[in-house]
C-alpha cells in the first residue's frame, strides 16, 4: 500500500464522492487506531476527509507534460 505525505498531489478514486477522478492535495494525514492512515484531501471546490490510501493514486507530475 502506498502511503502519501502532506502536500502530495493525488487523484481520488471514490465513485461515491463528488470529487471522484479529481486531483487534489493532501492537507492532513491521520493514523487510525488500527495503524492505517487516512487522509484529508483539498480540491479547488472543497475537501474530502477520511480518505483511505487505497482510494488514492499519485498524480502525474508536471514534468510529464510532453506525451510521447
SVG drawing of the C-alpha trace seen along z (x, -y; Angstrom):
<svg xmlns="http://www.w3.org/2000/svg" viewBox="-22 -26 32 28">
<polyline fill="none" stroke="black" stroke-width="0.4" points="0.0,0.0 1.3,-3.4 1.5,-6.0 1.2,-9.7 2.6,-12.7 1.3,-16.2 1.4,-18.4 1.4,-15.3 -0.8,-15.7 -3.2,-12.8 -6.1,-11.6 -9.2,-10.4 -11.0,-7.2 -14.3,-7.0 -17.5,-6.7 -19.5,-8.0 -17.5,-11.2 -18.3,-14.4 -14.5,-14.7 -14.1,-11.2 -11.4,-11.4 -10.2,-14.9 -6.7,-15.8 -6.2,-17.3 -3.6,-17.9 -3.1,-16.0 -3.6,-18.5 -3.6,-16.2 -2.6,-12.6 -4.3,-10.9 -3.5,-7.5 -6.4,-5.2 -6.4,-3.1 -5.6,-0.1 -2.3,-1.8 -3.6,-2.6 -3.5,-6.2 -6.5,-8.2 -6.1,-11.5 -7.8,-14.9 -7.6,-16.0 -8.3,-19.6 -9.7,-20.3 -10.4,-23.6 -14.0,-23.4 -13.9,-21.7 -12.3,-18.8 -12.8,-15.2 -11.9,-13.8 -11.1,-10.3 -9.9,-9.0 -8.1,-5.6 -4.8,-5.2 -6.4,-2.6 -8.8,-5.3 -5.8,-7.5 -3.4,-7.4 -0.3,-9.6 -1.0,-12.4 1.2,-12.7 3.9,-15.3 4.1,-18.4 7.5,-17.1 5.5,-14.6 3.8,-17.4 5.2,-16.0 3.3,-13.0 5.2,-10.5"/>
</svg>
